Amino acid sequence: MTIAFVFPGQGAQSIGMGHALADAYPAAKAVFDEVDEALGENLSALIWEGDIETLTLTQNAQPALMATSLAALRALEAEGVALTTASYVAGHSLGEYSALAASGAIGLADTARLLRIRGQAMQQAVPVGVGAMAAILGLDLEAVRNIAAKAAEGQVCEAANDNDPAQVVVSGDRAAVERAMVLAKEGGAKRALALPVSAPFHCKLMQPAADVMAEALAKVDIVAPEVPLIANVLAEPVSDPDKIGKLLVEQVTGAVRWRESVLAMAALGVDEIWEIGAGKALSGMIRRIDRSIATRAVGSPDDVLAAAGK
């Protein structure tokens, strides 16, 4: 059996996530403590006792989801399941940072600080209300790319997330995204849903955030991961630290090629994928991409014990 560990992105957050892990495993609690210290604030209190609106702010959700993922991984390790149980790691958007922290490529404290910077920079790149994102359901990537190009009309409208065979997210200027939603419905989409996000991620409008991340990443030590990363923007394995740094910059404006990443893992022999952290969204996408791949969500102490065969 060949296993990959994958890490969720924004949207998976919920109040209370990771609390049971922290209560059950000192190593999991230590993750939240280290993230709190790195950020100079009590983020764990927000995660466990705060309000969902504040947690969902991009600058909070990104380090919070990473901390929850790493806490789940540390719990697995405490039960004897090493990172090297996995042959590959991958993550959806911010989850790529979780994957890199998990695999030792970037230190936990550095990862928390990078995600705080990333969240703030992505929020500040485009004034609130100017951009938008929408999920197009029932059309494939090529169809959505054509619709986005037609809807742009001189503005930005791009296919931002290729999530699975029937879900592609578009991102860009609000008016262009709204035109794309209309065109998608006319073009046979089952649904076109505006997403509750505060900025248009993974499109050209995020270039100011990419510039910020280039500067921030240049100050951080990146080493070769213990297991290869399936990179979002390439949908293929990478281990070279310099290349990883460049890809993290490209990722801010580039599309998340999740469907292709899962297919790449399958082609590399992966037949089981564990979703480490909050929620089960990636597991659903994986099943829609390739039903032959078994999935397992690891987000609670019971999940950890089951994964460890206990």
C-alpha positions in Angstrom: 0.0 0.0 0.0 1.3 3.5 -0.9 -0.1 6.3 1.2 -0.1 10.1 0.8 -0.9 12.6 3.5 -2.8 15.7 2.3 -3.7 18.8 4.2 -6.9 20.9 3.9 -7.2 24.6 2.8 -9.4 27.5 3.8 -13.1 26.7 4.4 -12.4 23.7 6.6 -12.2 25.8 9.7 -14.6 25.4 12.7 -14.7 26.5 16.2 -13.2 23.9 18.5 -11.1 22.1 15.9 -8.1 20.4 17.3 -9.2 20.9 20.9 -9.8 17.2 21.6 -6.4 16.4 20.1 -4.7 18.9 22.3 -6.5 17.5 25.4 -5.5 13.9 24.5 -1.9 14.4 23.2 0.7 16.7 24.8 2.5 16.7 21.5 -0.6 18.1 19.8 -1.0 20.8 22.5 2.6 21.8 22.0 1.8 22.6 18.4 -0.8 25.1 19.4 1.5 26.6 22.1 4.3 27.0 19.6 2.0 28.7 17.0 0.6 31.1 19.7 4.2 32.0 20.7 5.3 32.5 17.1 2.4 34.9 16.4 2.6 36.6 19.8 -1.1 36.0 20.5 -3.5 33.4 21.8 -4.7 32.0 18.5 -5.7 28.7 20.1 -8.3 30.5 22.3 -9.8 31.9 19.1 -9.8 28.5 17.5 -11.4 26.8 20.5 -13.6 29.5 22.1 -13.9 32.3 19.6 -16.5 33.3 17.0 -16.5 31.8 13.5 -16.5 35.1 11.8 -13.2 36.1 13.4 -11.6 32.7 12.9 -12.7 32.8 9.2 -10.7 36.0 8.5 -8.0 34.9 6.2 -5.1 36.0 8.4 -6.5 33.8 11.3 -7.9 30.8 9.3 -4.6 30.1 7.6 -2.3 29.6 10.6 -5.2 28.0 12.5 -5.8 25.3 10.0 -2.1 24.6 9.7 -1.9 24.3 13.5 -4.8 21.9 13.6 -3.2 19.7 10.8 0.2 19.6 12.5 -1.5 18.7 15.8 -3.2 15.8 14.2 0.1 14.7 12.7 1.9 14.9 16.1 -0.9 12.8 17.6 -0.4 10.2 14.8 3.4 10.2 15.6 2.6 9.7 19.3 0.7 6.6 18.3 3.6 5.3 16.3 2.6 6.5 12.8 5.6 8.3 11.4 5.4 10.9 8.6 7.4 8.5 6.4 4.3 6.2 6.5 3.5 8.6 3.6 5.3 8.5 0.3 4.1 11.9 -0.7 2.5 15.0 0.9 0.3 17.6 -0.6 -2.0 20.4 0.5 -4.8 22.5 -1.0 -3.6 26.1 -1.2 -2.6 27.1 2.4 -2.5 23.3 3.0 0.7 23.2 1.0 2.3 25.1 3.9 1.0 22.5 6.3 2.4 19.8 4.1 5.8 21.5 4.1 5.8 22.0 7.9 4.7 18.4 8.3 7.6 17.1 6.1 10.2 19.3 7.9 10.8 21.6 5.0 9.8 24.7 6.9 9.9 25.0 10.7 6.5 25.3 12.5 7.1 28.8 13.9 8.2 30.0 10.5 5.2 28.4 8.8 2.8 30.1 11.3 4.4 33.5 10.6 4.4 33.0 6.9 0.7 32.1 6.9 -0.1 35.2 9.0 1.8 37.3 6.4 0.2 35.4 3.5 -3.3 35.9 4.9 -2.8 39.6 5.5 -1.2 40.2 2.1 -4.0 38.3 0.3 -6.6 40.3 2.1 -4.9 43.6 1.4 -4.1 42.9 -2.3 -7.6 43.7 -3.4 -10.1 46.1 -1.6 -13.0 44.2 0.0 -15.9 44.0 -2.5 -13.8 44.5 -5.6 -13.0 40.8 -6.2 -15.1 37.6 -6.0 -14.9 33.8 -6.4 -17.5 31.3 -7.6 -17.7 27.6 -7.8 -18.9 26.2 -11.1 -20.4 22.7 -10.7 -21.0 20.3 -13.5 -18.5 21.6 -16.1 -14.9 20.6 -16.6 -11.8 22.7 -16.5 -11.6 23.5 -20.3 -15.3 24.6 -20.4 -14.8 26.8 -17.4 -11.6 28.3 -18.8 -13.4 29.2 -21.9 -16.3 30.8 -19.9 -13.8 32.8 -17.8 -12.1 34.1 -20.8 -15.4 35.2 -22.4 -16.6 36.7 -19.1 -13.4 38.8 -18.5 -14.2 41.6 -20.9 -10.9 43.3 -20.1 -11.1 42.5 -16.4 -9.6 39.5 -14.6 -11.5 36.2 -14.5 -9.6 33.0 -14.2 -10.0 29.3 -13.3 -8.4 29.4 -9.9 -9.1 26.0 -8.4 -9.5 22.8 -10.4 -10.9 20.8 -7.5 -12.4 17.7 -9.1 -14.0 16.7 -12.5 -17.2 18.6 -11.8 -16.0 21.5 -9.6 -13.9 24.4 -10.9 -13.6 27.7 -9.0 -13.3 31.0 -10.9 -11.7 34.1 -9.4 -11.2 37.7 -10.4 -13.0 41.1 -10.5 -16.5 40.8 -9.1 -18.4 41.9 -12.2 -16.4 39.4 -14.4 -17.1 36.6 -11.9 -20.8 37.4 -11.9 -20.8 37.3 -15.7 -19.0 34.0 -15.6 -21.7 32.6 -13.3 -24.4 33.6 -15.8 -22.5 32.2 -18.8 -21.8 28.9 -16.8 -25.5 28.4 -16.2 -26.3 29.1 -19.8 -23.5 26.7 -20.7 -25.0 23.8 -18.8 -23.5 24.1 -15.4 -25.6 22.4 -12.7 -24.9 25.3 -10.3 -22.8 28.5 -10.1 -22.3 29.5 -6.4 -20.7 32.7 -5.2 -18.2 31.7 -2.5 -18.1 33.5 0.9 -14.5 34.7 0.6 -13.0 38.0 1.4 -10.7 38.2 -1.6 -10.2 36.7 -5.1 -7.5 34.1 -4.4 -5.3 32.4 -7.0 -5.6 34.9 -9.8 -3.6 37.8 -11.2 -5.2 40.3 -8.8 -3.1 38.6 -6.1 0.2 39.8 -7.5 0.8 42.3 -4.7 0.5 39.4 -2.2 2.9 37.3 -4.3 5.4 40.1 -4.1 5.0 40.2 -0.3 5.5 36.4 -0.1 8.6 36.5 -2.3 10.2 38.9 0.3 9.0 36.9 3.3 10.0 33.5 1.9 13.5 34.8 1.1 14.1 35.3 4.8 13.1 31.7 5.8 15.2 28.6 5.6 13.6 25.9 3.4 15.2 22.5 3.4 14.4 19.3 1.4 11.2 17.7 2.7 11.4 14.2 4.3 9.0 13.0 1.6 8.3 14.8 -1.8 5.7 17.5 -2.1 3.1 17.3 -4.9 3.1 21.0 -5.7 -0.2 22.9 -6.4 1.0 24.8 -9.4 2.9 21.9 -11.0 0.8 18.8 -10.0 4.1 16.9 -9.8 6.6 16.0 -7.0 9.2 18.4 -5.9 12.0 18.2 -3.2 14.4 20.9 -4.2 14.2 23.7 -1.5 14.9 26.6 -4.0 12.2 25.3 -6.3 9.7 24.9 -3.4 10.3 28.6 -2.4 9.7 29.8 -6.0 6.5 27.6 -6.3 5.1 29.1 -3.1 5.3 32.5 -4.6 3.8 31.3 -7.9 1.0 29.6 -5.9 -0.4 33.0 -4.7 -1.5 33.9 -8.3 -1.5 30.4 -9.8 -4.3 27.9 -10.0 -4.6 25.1 -7.5 -4.3 22.0 -9.7 -5.9 19.7 -7.2 -7.6 17.3 -9.6 -4.3 16.8 -11.5 -2.4 16.5 -8.2 -4.6 13.6 -7.1 -4.2 12.0 -10.6 -0.5 12.4 -10.3 -0.4 10.7 -7.0 -2.5 7.8 -8.4 0.0 7.5 -11.3 2.8 7.3 -8.8 1.2 4.3 -7.2 -0.7 6.0 -4.3 -3.7 3.9 -3.4 -4.7 5.5 -0.1 -4.8 9.2 0.9 -5.1 10.4 4.5 -6.6 13.9 5.0 -4.8 15.3 8.1 -6.6 18.0 10.1 -9.9 19.7 9.9 -12.9 18.5 7.9 -13.3 16.0 5.1 -13.6 18.3 2.0 -10.5 16.9 0.3 -11.6 13.3 0.8 -14.8 14.1 -1.1 -12.9 15.6 -3.9 -10.5 12.7 -4.1 -13.4 10.2 -4.3 -14.8 12.2 -7.2 -11.5 12.3 -9.0 -10.5 8.6 -8.6 -12.8 6.2 -6.8 -10.0 3.5 -6.7 -8.1 5.6 -4.1 -9.1 4.9 -0.5 -9.5 7.9 1.8 -9.2 8.4 5.5 -9.9 11.6 7.5 -7.6 12.1 10.6 -8.9 15.0 12.7 -9.9 13.6 16.1 -8.4 11.3 18.7 -10.6 8.4 17.5 -9.5 9.0 13.9 -5.9 8.9 15.1 -6.3 5.6 17.0 -8.1 4.1 14.0 -5.3 5.2 11.6 -2.8 3.6 14.0 -4.7 0.4 14.0 -5.6 0.7 17.7 
